[in-house]
């Protein structure tokens, strides 16, 4: 058992034993002194703790010390009533505080109890309650601020985790303190009751059992009662004061002594005014009699001297700051420009004009930062890739309502919104038109209309799809990221994914990397999957497939096809609906054969050497068949044989970005397909 565990266990066990077993007066003296020592230790720890959470165990300490103090109070009561000898400490406190007068001792004790119960306990209880309430109410805002800082790259994931943990600890601490202060209040009340019992019971015991005169019994047991109350209430008051110090700290990460002195004695003119007032009172009022003038003049002149010293220190610091600033400026002029910071390129940037700033400002009610955080989570769930930090910046060079999206520093898309307006889109079946400003939805370039807040409810009742500006920007950003996710996936990202899988699949990773494939080759496979919208979330299946086939080929294109076939359940679930017929286009076997005959293999990979005229005919046929699918509102899907799928995708990729090319081996057996056309070449 650890020494700390043993000490805490014995501390609580002793408290329980003292309730039951009488203890000698000499031992009680030792324990009362020990209790006072513990109270002082707690007080000064609370005073000089730089962070409130440095005393996170304070609620538990409060409970333990309260129980121990009450047990000592019960033991001293037993000795007072039994033989009138509770020990030297109790008697000394009773005689010393009263100064030989029962009346003075009683009054001092009553004043101490009043201060303890009404001032310190009541104040600490109220502050604890209010602090706990405000801390809990502020948690959502603090969490959002952390997410915003994380999203903008101001802090790292580790720092965000530490801040969230600190918020949770503060919430738990102040919640516990709110309840723990009730112990202190109850302890003071119990001490008052025990004091009354000691006084009344002692007088009765002295008169009835010890044969003392009433005055003698009153004198003796009043002194003992006052002493017992003092040795109990003083440690209780110290711990109550510690409670108040902890819950009233304005700065949670600074020494309270530094803060108090720094704030009280930092303005010279305040000290001049205070010093002048004291000197005036000492010279021009009756306070100058009987030598009090020296006291007031000493204090007043002392404040003036301190104020002058502080002013002199500030002047020196101001000169030093000015000299330092000039030196820094000179160094900046002499120093060669450090261009390293200029070489860094953010993977994803969203820049917007000043008119869109309210949408990104949490203080103005904007939730764009929260939506950006959700985009990263959404893409991680859908495609299994971690999106890099998305930088949000305002750009005064843009139009007020314009925004642009950059990938690796290059603009790839832009959009424009109308603040305080909504975008209404006709899903195709709304016949009645609504008035507004015509526009196009930026993500899919669909026709839309800008409408006002007053028109929103009517547009929704008519069947229009109504979207607010933050959702428009978030949707646009999501689609752009999905379209470029393959180029955003770096080798380091792949290594992180490999490390995550290795935690539970050590054998698989040890076999695959680096024996069969390197990180760069795995990166190419994952990029190929993401480029066609295939989720890489099931990394175990992907890596298992690569381990199965990498021994026979290291061609990443062929390995990608093997992986796609193993992921056919996911692919079928993405593009086909269970129980519904899916309309598709197929590829003429003759074209498939022509494509395969034109494939040339090199050390750098395979490429197609089709005749340009034949290629043009194939592309024209593809365009014709896709128009049939578009006319029916169907997804542009072409089904091919497995061996030709990747080559046909490469052939059409530059011309039909949204074309989905799937092989027969990537389709589940229960999927129902209907072909409405065939991509073919008319030789005539």
C-alpha positions, 0 to 999 in steps of 0.5 A, spaced: 500 500 500 502 507 498 504 511 504 499 516 501 493 511 501 495 509 508 495 516 511 488 517 508 485 511 510 488 512 517 485 519 517 478 517 516 479 511 521 481 515 526 475 520 525 470 514 526 474 511 532 474 518 536 466 518 535 466 511 539 472 510 544 474 516 549 481 518 548 486 521 553 487 529 554 494 529 552 492 525 545 486 530 544 491 536 545 496 533 539 490 532 535 487 539 535 494 541 534 494 537 528 487 539 525 490 546 526 496 545 522 492 541 516 487 547 516 493 552 515 496 548 510 489 548 506 489 555 507 496 557 504 495 552 498 489 555 496 492 562 497 498 560 492 495 555 487 496 558 480 491 554 477 484 552 481 485 545 478 491 545 482 486 544 488 481 539 484 481 534 490 478 540 495 471 538 495 473 531 498 478 534 502 473 539 505 469 532 507 474 529 510 477 535 514 469 536 516 468 529 519 475 529 523 474 536 526 467 534 528 470 527 531 475 531 535 469 536 537 465 530 540 471 527 544 473 534 547 465 534 549 466 527 552 472 529 556 468 536 558 462 532 561 466 526 564 471 530 568 472 537 566 479 536 563 479 536 555 486 538 555 491 544 556 490 546 549 482 547 550 483 550 557 489 555 554 484 558 548 479 559 553 483 563 558 487 567 553 481 569 548 477 571 554 483 575 558 480 572 565 473 575 563 467 570 562 463 576 559 469 578 554 470 571 552 463 569 551 462 575 546 469 574 542 466 567 541 459 569 539 462 574 534 467 569 531 461 564 530 457 570 527 463 571 522 464 564 520 456 563 519 454 569 516 460 572 512 464 567 510 460 560 510 454 564 507 458 568 502 462 562 500 456 558 499 453 563 494 459 564 490 460 556 489 453 556 487 453 562 482 460 559 479 458 552 478 452 555 474 456 559 470 461 554 468 456 549 466 452 554 462 459 556 459 461 549 457 457 549 450 460 556 448 467 554 450 467 547 446 465 551 440 471 556 441 475 550 441 472 547 435 473 554 431 480 554 433 482 547 431 478 548 425 482 554 423 489 551 425 490 556 431 491 549 435 493 542 434 488 536 436 492 535 442 491 542 445 484 541 443 483 535 447 487 538 453 483 544 453 476 540 452 479 535 458 480 542 462 473 544 461 470 538 463 475 538 470 473 545 471 465 543 470 466 537 475 470 541 480 465 547 481 459 542 481 462 539 487 464 545 490 457 547 490 455 541 494 461 541 498 460 548 501 454 545 504 458 541 509 462 547 511 455 550 513 453 544 517 459 544 520 459 551 523 451 549 525 453 543 529 459 546 532 454 551 535 449 546 538 455 542 541 458 548 544 451 549 547 451 542 550 457 543 553 455 549 557 449 547 559 451 539 560 457 542 564 454 546 569 449 540 570 454 535 571 458 540 575 453 542 580 449 535 580 455 530 580 461 534 582 458 538 588 460 545 585 457 551 587 453 554 581 458 560 580 464 555 580 461 551 575 459 556 571 466 559 571 469 553 569 465 550 564 464 557 560 471 557 560 472 550 557 466 551 552 469 557 549 476 554 549 473 548 545 469 552 541 475 556 539 479 550 537 474 547 533 471 554 529 478 557 528 480 551 523 473 551 520 474 558 519 480 557 516 478 552 511 471 556 509 476 562 508 480 557 503 473 555 500 472 562 498 479 564 496 478 558 491 471 559 488 473 567 487 479 567 484 478 571 477 484 568 474 484 561 474 492 560 472 495 566 476 498 567 483 493 570 487 498 574 491 501 577 485 494 579 482 492 583 488 499 586 489 499 588 482 492 591 481 492 595 488 499 598 487 500 599 480 497 606 479 502 612 482 496 617 482 492 613 486 497 612 491 499 619 491 491 621 493 491 616 498 497 618 502 495 626 501 488 624 504 492 620 510 497 626 511 491 631 511 487 627 516 493 627 521 495 634 521 488 638 520 483 633 524 483 632 532 487 625 530 493 629 531 492 629 538 496 624 543 501 622 538 497 620 532 499 625 527 506 621 527 502 614 525 498 618 519 504 622 517 508 615 516 503 612 513 501 617 508 508 619 506 510 612 505 504 611 500 507 617 496 514 614 496 511 608 494 507 611 488 513 615 486 518 609 486 512 605 482 512 611 477 520 611 476 519 604 475 514 605 469 518 611 466 524 606 466 520 600 463 517 605 458 524 607 455 527 600 455 520 598 451 522 604 446 529 602 445 527 595 444 522 597 439 527 601 435 532 595 436 527 590 433 525 595 427 532 596 426 533 588 426 527 587 421 530 592 416 537 589 416 535 582 417 534 578 410 527 576 409 525 570 412 521 566 406 520 560 409 513 562 412 511 564 405 513 557 402 507 554 406 501 552 402 494 550 406 491 544 403 484 547 403 482 555 404 476 558 404 476 566 403 470 570 403 468 578 402 467 582 408 459 581 407 460 574 409 464 575 415 458 575 420 456 567 418 463 565 420 463 570 427 461 566 433 459 572 436 454 575 431 451 568 431 454 565 425 455 557 425 460 557 419 465 554 423 461 549 426 459 547 419 466 546 417 467 542 423 461 537 421 464 537 413 470 534 416 466 529 420 462 527 414 467 526 409 471 521 414 464 517 415 463 517 408 469 516 404 474 514 410 479 519 409 481 525 414 480 532 411 486 537 412 485 543 416 480 548 412 483 555 413 478 560 413 480 567 411 477 574 410 479 577 403 478 585 402 479 584 395 473 580 394 466 582 393 462 583 399 458 577 398 463 573 394 467 567 396 472 562 393 475 555 394 482 554 394 486 547 393 493 547 395 493 555 394 490 555 387 483 557 386 478 551 384 471 554 385 467 560 387 460 562 389 456 568 391 451 569 396 446 574 398 446 575 405 439 575 409 436 571 403 435 564 402 436 560 395 430 556 393 430 551 388 425 547 384 426 540 385 422 539 378 415 538 380 413 545 382 409 549 377 407 555 380 413 560 380 415 565 386 418 571 384 426 573 386 433 574 383 435 568 378 441 565 380 445 558 380 446 553 385 454 553 386 455 546 387 451 543 382 450 549 377 442 548 378 437 554 376 435 557 383 432 564 386 434 568 391 428 570 396 427 574 402 426 571 409 418 573 408 418 569 402 421 562 405 415 559 408 411 560 402 416 557 398 417 551 402 409 550 402 409 550 394 415 545 394 421 549 393 427 546 396 430 552 401 437 553 403 440 558 407 447 561 405 451 557 410 448 551 408 450 553 401 457 555 402 458 548 406 455 544 401 459 547 395 465 546 400 464 539 401 463 537 394 469 541 392 473 537 397 470 530 395 472 532 388 479 533 390 480 528 396 485 524 392 490 529 391 489 531 398 491 525 401 499 525 402 504 519 404 503 522 411 496 521 411 497 514 409 502 512 414 497 515 419 492 510 416 496 504 416 498 506 424 491 506 426 490 499 422 496 496 425 493 497 432 489 491 431 492 488 425 499 487 426 500 481 422 497 484 416 501 490 416 507 487 418 506 482 412 504 488 407 508 494 409 514 494 407 515 487 404 510 487 399 508 495 398 511 501 400 507 507 403 507 511 396 504 505 392 499 504 397 497 511 397 496 511 389 491 505 390 487 509 395 488 515 391 485 511 385 479 509 389 478 516 392 478 519 385 472 515 383 468 516 390 469 509 393 470 510 400 477 507 403 474 506 410 474 499 410 482 499 410 482 492 413 479 489 407 483 494 402 490 492 405 488 484 405 486 485 398 493 488 397 497 483 401 493 477 397 495 480 390 501 484 391 506 478 391 504 477 383 503 484 381 505 491 383 502 495 378 497 500 382 492 500 377 491 493 377 491 492 384 486 498 385 481 493 380 482 487 385 480 492 391 474 495 387 472 487 386 473 486 393 469 492 395 463 490 391 458 490 396 460 497 398 460 500 391 453 496 389 450 500 396 453 506 393 450 506 386 444 501 386 438 501 390 436 494 393 429 492 390 429 497 385 431 497 377 437 501 376 438 504 369 445 503 366 448 503 359 453 498 357 459 497 352 460 494 346 464 488 346 468 490 340 470 497 343 472 493 349 476 489 344 479 495 341 481 498 347 485 492 350 488 491 343 491 498 344 493 498 351 501 498 351 505 496 357 511 500 359 515 501 366 511 507 368 504 504 367 499 502 361 497 507 356 492 507 350 494 508 343 487 508 340 486 512 333 484 519 334 478 518 330 476 512 333 476 515 340 472 521 337 467 516 335 467 512 342 466 519 346 460 521 341 457 515 342 458 516 350 455 523 350 449 520 346 447 515 351 449 519 357 443 524 354 438 518 354 440 517 362 440 524 363 433 525 360 430 520 365 433 523 371 438 517 372 445 517 374 450 516 368 453 509 369 456 505 364 457 497 365 464 494 362 467 488 363 473 487 368 479 487 364 477 494 360 474 498 366 480 502 368 482 503 361 475 506 359 475 510 365 482 513 363 479 514 356 473 518 358 475 521 364 477 528 361 471 529 357 466 526 362 468 528 370 461 525 373 461 519 369 461 512 373 464 506 370 463 500 373 465 493 372 460 487 372 465 484 378 463 490 382 456 489 382 452 484 387 448 478 384 442 481 387 442 488 383 437 489 378 440 492 372 436 495 365 440 497 359 437 503 355 443 503 350 450 501 348 456 505 347 458 502 340 461 505 333 457 505 327 462 503 322 458 505 316 
